[in-house]
Amino acid sequence: MQSEAVILETRKHFPNLADEDIRVAAIEKGGSGRQFYRIQPARGASMIVIKYTPQRPENLRYVD
């Protein structure tokens, strides 16, 4: 997933970040079809987001 797509999805789920400058850094270590990214808004704390597919049952543990 490219950085812009990660930012768009993050803003969709966290509307308070709609106007924030956001940096994305891929976390190279993933697993079981998951990709991890560190999201750093210009203000506030960073967060980790996960891109996954439901093809592996254990990935559904990440669903909120």
C-alpha positions in Angstrom: 0.0 0.0 0.0 1.4 3.4 -1.0 1.8 6.2 1.5 -1.0 8.2 0.0 -3.5 5.3 0.3 -2.4 4.8 3.9 -3.1 8.5 4.7 -6.5 8.4 3.0 -7.6 5.3 4.9 -6.3 6.8 8.2 -8.2 10.0 7.6 -11.3 8.1 6.8 -11.1 6.3 10.2 -9.8 9.3 12.2 -11.6 12.3 10.8 -9.8 14.6 13.4 -6.7 14.1 11.2 -8.4 15.4 8.0 -6.4 18.6 8.0 -3.1 17.3 9.5 0.1 16.8 7.7 0.8 13.1 8.2 4.0 11.1 7.7 3.9 7.4 7.0 6.7 5.0 7.6 6.4 1.3 6.7 7.5 -1.1 9.4 9.4 -3.7 7.5 8.5 -6.7 9.8 5.1 -8.0 9.0 3.5 -11.4 9.1 0.6 -13.6 8.0 -0.3 -11.2 5.2 -0.2 -8.1 7.4 1.6 -4.8 6.7 2.3 -2.4 9.5 2.8 1.4 9.2 3.7 4.1 11.7 1.5 7.2 11.2 2.9 10.4 12.6 0.6 13.4 12.5 2.2 16.9 12.6 0.7 17.3 16.1 -0.1 14.6 18.6 1.0 11.0 19.2 2.0 8.5 16.5 0.0 5.4 15.9 0.5 2.0 14.2 -2.0 0.9 11.6 -2.3 -2.5 10.1 -3.3 -3.5 6.6 -4.5 -7.1 6.4 -6.7 -9.5 4.5 -9.3 -11.9 6.0 -7.7 -14.8 4.2 -5.9 -15.9 7.4 -8.3 -16.4 10.3 -5.8 -14.9 12.8 -5.9 -11.5 11.0 -9.5 -11.1 12.0 -8.2 -10.5 15.6 -7.2 -7.0 14.4 -10.7 -6.0 13.5 -12.3 -3.5 15.8 
